[in-house]
Amino acid sequence: MAYDITAAALAAKQASQAASLLSTKEKNDALTAISRILVQQADSVLEANAIDLAQAKENGMPTVMQDRLLLTRERIEGIASSVLDVVKLEDPIGQVVEGYRTENGLNIQRIRVPMGVIGIIFESRPNVTVDAAVLCLKAGSAVLLRGGKEAFHSNLAFVRLMQQALEECGLPKELIQLVEDTSRETATKMMKLNGLLDVLIPRGGAGLIRSCVENATVPVIETGTGNCHIYVDASADLDMAVNIVFNAKTSRPSVCNAAESLLVHRDVAQAFLPICQKKLAEKNVEIRGCEETCKILGDLAVPATEEDYGKEFLDYIISCKVVGSVEEAIRHINRYSTGHSECIVTKDLDSADQFTAAVDSAAVYVNASTRFTDGGEFGLGAEIGISTQKLHARGPMGLKELTTVKYVIRGNGQIR
């Protein structure tokens, strides 16, 4: 029988009505059960992941992308632990955002309520399956997950275990569902499930996000690719700058908060670039530089193209440009950035203030690695993604960003 995404969404809609009425304890009990079963039955997930990895290698998937796909027992235990972190988070549902009394005696409250049904389209990181599902559950919503075909077996194994935990807790398994048809046609149908899907969140590359934004008729929260920049100012502590660049570029180059572009003030370029290149060489990072960069580094850099400055490499590659001022750095970033995360390394408070005020990105750092742009690092628990749009949510999206509000008005017979 062909997979019917409309039927799945309808089942999610029905289940979401039950989810909206769950107490905090009921949700936390279900999350605890999910965490426990992930650890207890990790072998079934590892077996499924081995199938996905074998196919990835056969299809020539780059090594850094295979790392995104890879699950180990340690990683599964980490995922299970992150579920317990969500248990500890304050339940946003029912929170009074604002309350006031009008002149005619109406008591008006704005209260956090569940979204309903949240659709998430994502690519090759199977941990997203669990992170997204448990956040949506804690936020009182059902979730329809559509992962990429490269992680299908891993995603399905995770979802089946989570559904088993839900049923053990007396909750409908349809609260967490995987779209079991990974075709483009099904993804397009998902984007048009008006009346069934309350919001769609894409997590993945630029092509996926662009497809959702251009084709969806349901509301979309746009998460972003990460062409993240580090600007080394004239007053920077150069040793600190080297460490920040090295961490942001090499600690995990396949993620969206990894640095992709380096800007260096001309006053320190001659001193900084050689020591930075030497450190990056420990991980065989290729530097694609402007004319000045190549003049300083010689054969240790290759000429950058215009395309390189706007590219999310997701690899051991970084673009580099020498600039004459903080203003030039800001102009360059605002032109080429995807609006994700940017950093200035500086001792100058005025430069730092100018940078944080003028750079138009979701997260702007002073003297810290861009790798911190993460829901867990920001104290939000697991995250659903990094929003680079400006409506409703921006930056790491945790529980509150997965809710909406409604007004509750209490009167004593007032009429207008």
N, C-alpha and C positions, 0 to 999 in steps of 0.2 A: 504493500500500500504506500502511495506517495505521501511524503511528509506534508502536513497541512499547518502552516504557520498561523493561519487565521484561527483555527481551532485551538492551537496552543495559546494564543493571545487571549482568546475568550476564556479559557480555563484559568489563565493568570488573573484576568479581570475578576472572575468570581472568587478566586482565592484571596485576592487583595482586600476584599470586603472583610474577610475574617482577620486578615493581618492587621487591618486598621484598628481593630478592637482588642488586640492582644495587650496584656499587661506587660510591664517591663520584666517581671519575673518570668513570664511565659516565653518571652523572646530570649532572655538570657539563658534559660534552661535549654532552649533549642540550640543556641549557639554553643553552649558547653558540650552538648551531645555531638554536634558537628565536629568540634575540636577533638573530642575523644575518639570518634570513629575514624577520623583521618589518620591518627597515629596507629590505632589498632589494625586498620586494614590498609596500611601504607603499601604493602606488597602488591595489591591489585592496581594501585596507581602507578607504581614503578614498572609493572609489566606493560601497562598501557603506554606509558611514556617511552619505553624501549621500542615499541612499534613506531611511534612518531619519530624518534631519533633515527632509527634505521631508514625510514623513508626520507627524512631530511638529508641524510648523508648521500643517499642514492640520488636525490634530486639536486645535489650540489649546493646545499644551503651553506653560506659562509660560516666560518667557525664562531665568530662573535654572535651570530644569530642563533646558532645551535646552543650557545650558553644561555640564551633567553628561554629556550625550549626545555633545557635539561632540568630534570627533577632528581634529587637524591633523597635519601632518608632524612638527612640533616635539613634539607630545604623543606621537605614536607612537615617535619617537626616545627620548623620556623613558621610555616604557614599556619599550622594548628595553634601555635603560640599567639600569632597575631589575631586569631579569632578570639582568644581569651582576652586580648587587649580591648577588643570591641565590647566584650561583656562589661568591662570596667568603665566604659564611657557612659557619661550621663545620657539618658534617653531624652531626645529632643521633643518627642511627641507629647503634646499637651502643654508645652511651655508657653507662658504668656509673654509674648514679645513686647507688647505695649498695652496699657489699659488706661482709660480716662472716662470722665463723666461730662456729658454735654450740658448746655444750659437748660435744656428741657427735661433733664433727669435721666437720659439714656446712659446706661453703663456699657461701654464699648471695649471689647478686648480683641486683640489680634493674637491668634494662637497658632502654634506650629502643628501641622497635620501632615499625614503621609501624601506622597505624590500619587500613589495608586499602583500603576504598572510602569516599571522602568525598563527600557530596552537598552542593552549595551552591546555594541559591535566592537570586537577587539581582535588583535592579531596574535602573535606566536608565544605569548607569555601565559602559561596555564595557571600561574598563581593568581592572575587577575580573576579567574573563574571563582575562586573562593573569596578573595577580597571583595569583589563586587557583590556576590550573593549575600555575604553576611552583613555588609553595610546596609544593603537594601532591606534585609530582614529586620535589622535593628531599627531602621527608619520607618518600619511599618508598611513596607511595600512589597509587592511581588516583583520578580525580575525575570526577564527573558534574555538569555545570554546567547550571543552568536559569535563564537570564536572562529579563528581561521582553520582551514583544513589541515594545516601543518601540525596543529596541536589537538586535533579532534578526539583521538582516543584518550588522551590525558584529560581533556575537559569532560568527556563523557564519564570517565571513571570518577572524577571529583563530584560531578553533579549527582550521579547515582548514590554515592555515599551520603551526600548532604540530604538527598530526598529520603533515604533510609532513616537518617537521624530525625528528620521532620516527622515522619510517620510514627516513629517510636515515641515522639512527644505528643502525638495526637493532633498534629497539624497537617493541612493538605500539602502533599508533595508538589503540587502545582505552583507553590510559592517560589520555587527555584526550578527553572527549566532551561534546557539547552536546545537551541535550534539545531536539529539533527540533519539539516540539509545545508551544506556550506556553499551552495551555488550562488552565483551573483544574482540570479533571478529571485531567490528567496530573500536575499539581503535587501533587494529593491522593494519587495513586497512588505518587508518589515518596516521600511522607511515610510510606508503609506498606510499604516494601521491606525488611522484616525478613529477616535472613539474607543479604541482598545488600549493603545499605547499612549501614556501620558507624557513621556519625554524619552528622547533617544540620546544616548551618550556614546560617541565613537572614541575608541582608544586605539591608536595605531599610527601608521605613516601618513604622509601628506595626501597621498592618493585616496585613502580610505576616508579621511576627514573631509576632503573636498567633495567626494561622492555623496556623503551624507548631507552636507550643507546644500549642495546643488539639487539633490533629488528628493530629500525628505519633505513630506507634507505635515508630519508630526513635529512638535517643537524639538529643537536640537540644542544641547549644550556642547559647544565646540571645544574639545580638548586639543592641545597643540603639539606639533612637532617641536623639537628643541634645538634651534640654532642658537646656542647659548654662547655669550661672549665674556671674556675676561679682559679688562683694560688695566694695564700696568702704568700708573701715573708717574710723573717725574719725581715725586717725593716718596715713592713706594719703598718699603723694605724689600730688597731684591730677593733675599733668601725666603722671606715669607711668600713673595710672589711666585717663586719657583715651586714651592711646596703646594700652593693653591692650584697652579696650573697643572702640575703633575697629578694631583688627586682628581681634579675635575675632569681631566682628559682620560686618565688611564685606569682609575679604580673600577670602572665598569663602562666601557665606551659605547655599549649598545643601548644605553638607556637615554631617556629624553632630557635628563638634567645634566648630562655630560657636556663639557665645554667643547665647542666645535670651532671657535674662532678666537684668536689672540690679537689684541691691540696693544702696542707699546709706544710710550711717549718717546719722541726723538732724542730727548736729553739723556735717556738711560738705555736706549736701544743697543748701543755699542757694548755696554757692560752687561746688559741683561740677556740678550739673545743667545750668546755663546753658552752661558751657564744653564739657561733653560733648555737649549737644544741638547746639551750633554745629559741632563736629567731625563728628558723625554726619550733619548736614545736607549735608555735602559729597557724601554718597552717597544723599541723600534717604531716610534711615532714618526710619520712623515710630515714635514713642515712644508706647506705650500704658501710661499711668501710673495710679498710685493717686491718691487725692484730694490728698495733699500734693504729689505730683509735678506734678499739673495746676495746683495753686495757685502753684507756683514758676515753671512754664514757660508758664502761660496757654495761649494758642491753639497753642503749639508742641508740645503733647502732646494726646492724646485719652484719654478715660477707659478704663481697662482693665476687662475683665470677669473673672470667676472663671476662665473657660475659658482666657483669655490666659496666665495664670500657669503653666498646665500644658501649653502648646502648643509644639511644634516648628514654627516658622514656615517655615524654609528660604527666607527672603525678607528683604528690607530692612525688617524689623519687629522691635522689641524691647519686651518688657514691662519695667516699672520700678516698684519699690516702695521707699518710704522706711521704714527700720526703726530701732528705738531701741537695738539692741545686737547684738553678735556672736551672742548666744544666739538672738535673734529671727531673725537671718539664717539660722542653722543650721536652726532649726525650719522655716522657710519652704522652704529647699532640700530638706530631707529629706521634706517633704510633697509638693512638686511635681516634684522632679527625676526623671529617668529613670535615674539612677545612672551617668551617663556621665562628665562632666568638670565640675569646679567650681573657681573661683578666688577667693582673697581677696587684695586689695591692701591692704597694711598695713605700718607700721614697727614694730608692736608684736609682739614675739616671743611673748608669752603668747597674744595673739589668734590668731596664726598657728598655734601649737601646738594651741590649743583647736579651731580650725577643721579642721585636718588630722585630728585624732583623732575628731571627732564627725560630720563629713560622711561619709555612707555612699555613696560613689561610687567608680567604678573608678580614676579619676585625680583627684587633688586638688592644686591649684597654689597656690603663694604667689608673688605678684608676677610672673606670667608668663601669657601668653595660652593659652586652652584649645585653640587651634589646633595645639598641639604633640602632642596625643593622636593618635599615628600611629606605625605600626610603623617606618617609615623614620626618623622623628625620634627614636625611642627606641633606634635602633641595631639593630633587628630585621630590617632589610631590608624587603622588601614584606610586607604584612600581609594576613591573611584577613578581618579585621574587628575590631571593638572589642566584646569580651564584657562585658556588664553583669550577668552571673550570678555566682554565687560558687562553683560547683563546677567543678573541673578547670582552667578558665582564666578570668582576669578581666583586663580592659584589652586593649591591643593584642595580637592573637594572631599570633605568628610561628611559626617552625619547631617549636620545642619543644612549643608548644600543639597542634600537629597530630600529635603522637605519643602513644603510650601506653607502658606498661611491661609487662614480664613478668619473672618470677623464674626464674633459672637456678641449679639446685642441684647441686653436685658432691659425691659421697661416695665411700666405699671399702668399700661393703657394708653400711652401717648399715640396720637394720630397727627398726620400732617395735612 
